[in-house]
Amino acid sequence: MAQIPTPEPMVYTSKPLHLPTDPVELEYTRADLEFHGLDHSEWSFEGELFINNPKADAKTAKSLDNGYVGSFHVFGHGGCYGNEGHCEIPAQRRAFDRRRPHHLTPIVKTVIVTNGLKKLLPKGGDFTVTVVGIVRGGTEDCDPKSRFLQFEKIRLVTHR
């Protein structure tokens, strides 16, 4: 069975996010980057995260000097195998529906970035996040042209 080629890495750079500059607010004990509404319907991939490095790509070394702060992994579903309509996510759930959510409901991924943020932005301020999405292997049932690094929003959450 021939394996189809994996897609090229995808790169996304966020609009500026804000880390407070107030010294009291900089006393956080944990900082998370949250990715909401992340699509996992096709490819499995790794999302490498870089702070203030919009030129990061798949060849960029994973080092703090390059702004690397961590990564997340998505186990993709590899396309749809069901009957027509099987992979369509319902727009709304019925009230009191106790079943699990649809298997392709977009997910949330959280990456702890505390150490990297404290070293790269010790005084706080605005910063961007570049996500480099890399597919590590092929799947016969995925479209090599499909977009796999898709999410609704990215959020910075700090904890004290």
C-alpha positions as CSV (number, residue, x, y, z in Angstrom):
1,M,0.0,0.0,0.0
2,A,1.5,3.3,-1.1
3,Q,1.7,6.0,1.6
4,I,0.7,9.5,0.5
5,P,3.2,12.3,1.2
6,T,2.8,14.3,4.3
7,P,1.9,17.9,4.0
8,E,4.4,20.7,4.3
9,P,4.8,22.3,7.8
10,M,2.3,25.1,8.5
11,V,3.2,28.2,10.4
12,Y,0.8,30.6,12.3
13,T,1.9,33.8,14.1
14,S,-0.6,35.3,16.5
15,K,-1.6,38.9,16.9
16,P,0.2,40.4,19.9
17,L,-0.8,38.9,23.3
18,H,-0.2,40.9,26.5
19,L,1.6,39.9,29.7
20,P,1.0,42.5,32.3
21,T,3.9,44.8,33.2
22,D,2.7,45.5,36.8
23,P,5.3,44.0,39.2
24,V,2.6,42.5,41.4
25,E,0.9,40.8,38.4
26,L,4.4,39.5,37.2
27,E,4.5,37.3,40.3
28,Y,2.6,34.5,38.6
29,T,3.5,31.0,39.5
30,R,2.3,29.4,36.2
31,A,1.6,30.7,32.7
32,D,-0.3,28.7,30.1
33,L,-1.0,29.2,26.4
34,E,-4.4,27.7,25.6
35,F,-5.5,26.8,22.1
36,H,-9.3,26.7,21.8
37,G,-11.3,25.1,19.1
38,L,-8.4,23.1,17.7
39,D,-9.3,20.9,14.8
40,H,-8.2,17.2,15.0
41,S,-10.2,15.7,12.2
42,E,-7.4,14.9,9.8
43,W,-3.6,14.7,10.5
44,S,-1.7,14.0,13.7
45,F,0.9,16.7,14.2
46,E,3.1,18.5,16.6
47,G,2.7,22.3,17.3
48,E,6.1,23.8,18.3
49,L,5.7,27.2,20.1
50,F,8.1,30.1,19.7
51,I,7.8,33.5,21.4
52,N,8.6,36.7,19.4
53,N,10.1,34.7,16.5
54,P,7.8,35.1,13.5
55,K,10.5,33.7,11.3
56,A,10.4,30.3,13.1
57,D,9.9,27.3,10.9
58,A,10.4,23.5,11.0
59,K,14.2,23.9,10.8
60,T,14.4,26.4,13.8
61,A,16.2,24.8,16.7
62,K,14.2,24.2,19.8
63,S,16.1,26.6,22.1
64,L,15.2,29.5,24.4
65,D,17.5,31.6,22.3
66,N,15.1,31.1,19.4
67,G,12.1,31.7,21.6
68,Y,11.1,28.1,21.9
69,V,8.8,27.5,24.9
70,G,7.2,24.1,24.4
71,S,4.9,22.1,22.1
72,F,1.6,20.2,22.0
73,H,0.7,17.1,20.1
74,V,-2.6,16.3,18.3
75,F,-3.7,12.8,17.6
76,G,-5.7,13.3,14.4
77,H,-8.6,11.1,13.3
78,G,-7.3,10.6,9.8
79,G,-10.3,11.6,7.9
80,C,-13.9,10.3,8.0
81,Y,-14.8,6.6,7.7
82,G,-18.5,6.7,8.5
83,N,-21.7,7.1,6.4
84,E,-22.8,10.4,5.0
85,G,-23.3,12.9,7.9
86,H,-21.3,10.8,10.4
87,C,-18.5,13.3,10.6
88,E,-20.7,16.4,10.7
89,I,-20.6,18.1,14.1
90,P,-24.1,19.1,15.3
91,A,-24.5,22.8,15.6
92,Q,-26.2,22.4,19.0
93,R,-26.7,19.7,21.5
94,R,-30.2,19.0,22.8
95,A,-30.9,20.1,26.3
96,F,-30.1,17.4,28.9
97,D,-28.2,15.3,26.3
98,R,-25.9,13.3,28.5
99,R,-23.9,11.6,25.8
100,R,-20.3,12.4,25.2
101,P,-19.7,15.2,22.7
102,H,-19.3,14.3,19.0
103,H,-15.9,12.7,18.4
104,L,-14.8,15.5,16.1
105,T,-15.7,18.3,18.4
106,P,-12.8,20.8,18.4
107,I,-10.5,20.4,21.4
108,V,-8.5,22.6,23.8
109,K,-4.7,22.2,24.2
110,T,-2.8,23.8,27.1
111,V,0.9,24.3,27.1
112,I,2.7,25.4,30.3
113,V,5.1,28.2,29.3
114,T,6.0,29.6,32.7
115,N,9.8,29.2,32.6
116,G,10.1,30.5,29.0
117,L,8.0,33.5,29.6
118,K,9.8,34.5,32.8
119,K,13.1,34.3,31.0
120,L,12.1,35.9,27.7
121,L,9.7,38.6,29.1
122,P,10.9,39.3,32.7
123,K,9.2,42.7,32.7
124,G,6.1,41.6,30.8
125,G,4.8,43.3,27.7
126,D,3.4,42.4,24.3
127,F,4.5,39.3,22.5
128,T,3.6,37.1,19.6
129,V,3.4,33.3,19.5
130,T,4.5,31.4,16.4
131,V,3.2,27.9,16.1
132,V,5.0,25.6,13.7
133,G,2.8,22.6,12.8
134,I,4.7,19.5,11.7
135,V,3.2,16.3,10.5
136,R,5.6,13.4,11.4
137,G,4.1,10.7,9.3
138,G,1.6,10.0,6.5
139,T,-1.9,8.6,6.7
140,E,-3.4,7.1,3.5
141,D,-6.9,8.6,4.2
142,C,-5.8,12.2,4.8
143,D,-5.7,14.8,2.0
144,P,-2.1,16.0,1.8
145,K,-3.5,19.5,0.9
146,S,-5.8,19.7,3.9
147,R,-5.1,22.4,6.5
148,F,-4.2,20.8,9.8
149,L,-3.2,23.7,12.1
150,Q,-6.5,25.3,12.6
151,F,-8.0,26.7,15.9
152,E,-10.4,29.4,16.9
153,K,-8.3,31.4,19.4
154,I,-5.2,31.4,21.5
155,R,-5.2,32.7,25.1
156,L,-2.6,33.5,27.8
157,V,-3.6,32.5,31.3
158,T,-1.5,33.3,34.3
159,H,-2.0,31.8,37.8
160,R,-0.9,33.2,41.2
